[in-house]
Amino acid sequence: MGDLHLRPLARADFPLLAGWLAAPHVARWWDHETSPAAIERDFGSAVDGIEPTEIFVAEVDGRPFGLVQRHAFADYQEWRDEMATLVNVPEGALSVDYFIGEAAMLRRGLGAAMVREAVRAGWVARPRASAVIVAVSAANTASWRLLERAGFSRIAAGPMTPDNPIDDPEHYVYRMDRDFGVRSKT
């Protein structure tokens, strides 16, 4: 697989990010504007440290291939409240969002490795975090299978606001505890 590394997203990455978000396999699920103004609006405050979401470019052997962002539910009360309709969200819980931007890098195990590294680094950066909880569209088979390969367990299913308005609201919820153990449906 090579040497996987996560580095903070920088403004110099915005053209690359726009291209990734426009790629059909990413655009299908992320439904994001790709103009320079939209990229600045949606990612600039995180790059500047104003927005609490941590955003990383994933690289393997120095080649950028994907994006992963990590945030605490405590920083986004509306998201926490929606998730809490399906599962218990413990104090300090984190979540991640991710995609492989380079189509040529799909189906190589890099997505699961990227997510595992984001989770591992999250445990280090936030010692009080006890769990990582992720909701994914039930129709996005590649995404929820990636979570399973990364060590997450499905703990619930139910309606949530989809990222892409064309999607059904049915989502699967996955969880990984700090000890990387399997979690019951609590």
N, C-alpha and C positions, 0 to 999 in steps of 0.2 A: 504494500500500500504506500509506503514512503513515510516521510517525516511530516506529520500533521501539526499545524500551528494555527492558533487563533490570534489575530492582532486587531486592535481597535479600528473601527471604520474611520476613515479620514475623508475630508472633502475631495482629495485627489482621487478617491475611489468612486465618486459620484457618477462619472460617465460609465464606468464598468457596471455599477449598480443599476443604472438606467437600462443598460443593455440586457442585464440579467432579468430585470423586472418585465422587459418587453418580450423576452423569449417565451414562445408558446407554452412550454411545459411549466413555467413559473407564472405567467400571466393568468393562466387558467384558474389558479388557486389564490393568487395574491391580489388580483384586480386593483392594480395600483397605477396611478398616473406616472408617466416617465419623463415629463418635461423637466428641464433643469430647475425651474421654479418649484415644481411639485416635489422633486427630490430634496431640494434645500428646505422646503417647508416641513417635510415629514421626517427628515433625518438630521438636519442641521443642528437642532437644539440638543439632540443626543450627542453629536460630535462635540458640541461646545460644553457638555456636562450640565446643561440646564434641565434637560429631560432625564429622568432617572433610569430609563432603559439603557442597558449596555449592549452595544452592537459591535459584532466582530466579523471580519472577513476571515474565512477559513482558507488556508493554503496547504498544499501538499508539495513537498520539495520546492517551496518557494513559488508555486503556481497557484494564484487565487482560483477557487472553484465554487465557493458558496458563502452564504451569509447565515449567521445565527445571532439572535438577540435574546437577552435574558433580562427578566424584570421580576420584581417582588409584587405579589398581589396587593400588599399594603399600599403600594404607590398608585394603584389604579382601582379605587373603591368600586366603581361601576362594574368593572370586569370581575372583581372578587365576588360581588353580589350576584352576578349572573352565574358564575361557576358554583356558588353556594346553593343554587337551586337544585343542583345535581349531586354534589359531593360536599363533604366537610372540607373546608379550606383552613388548615392549621395556621396559627400565628407564624409568620416568617416564611410561608410557602413561596416558592418561586415558580416561574413558568418560562418556557422558551418558545420561540418561533424560528423557523429555519427553511432554507431551500438550497438546493444545488443549482447554481446559475449556469454552469457549463454543461451543456447537454452531453458532451463527450465524456464527462466524468460521472455520469449516472450509472447505477448498477455495479459499483465497485466497492461498496461498503463504506464509502467516505461519509455519507450522510449520518449513519449510525455512529461512526467514530467522531464526527464533528459534534453531534449532540452529546455523546458521552463526555467529551472534553469540556464542553460548555457547562455541563452539570458538575463535573469534578471541580472545575475552577470556581463554580458558584458556591460549592461547599467550602472552599478555601476562603473566598472573599466574604462570605456571609455565614459565619460559624453557627449562628442561631437558626439557620434555615434547616427545616427537618424534612421537607418534601419538595419535589418538583411535580407540578400538575399541569397537564397539557390537554387541551381540547382540540380535536381535529375533525373536520367534516367526515362523516361516515363514508361518503362517496370517494374520498381521497385515499384509496387503498395503499398506494405507495407510501404516503406519509404515516399512516398508522402502523404499517408493517415496519417502517424504519424505526419507530418508537419501540416496537417489540424487539427488534434486533439490538437496540441500544440498551435493553434491560428493563423497560417500562412494562407495567401490567395494566390491562384495561380494567377499570373499576366501575364504570358507569356508561350509560348511553341515554341520550335525551335531547330535547330541542334547545338550541342556542342560536344567537344571531350569527348567520354565516358571514365570513369575510367577503365572499363574492355573492352579490344579491341573486345570482342565477341559481345558487345552490339551495337544496332542501335544508331546513334547520337541524336535521338529525346529526348529532355529533357523538363521537366516542371520547371518553375522558380516560386518560392514562396517568399513572402515578409511579414515581420512583421515590423511595425513602432514602434518607442519608445512608443507611446501611445497605442500600441497593437490594433490599429484600422485597419479596412479593407482598403486596398490600391487599387486604381484604376490602370489601365494598363498603367502607365507612365514609 
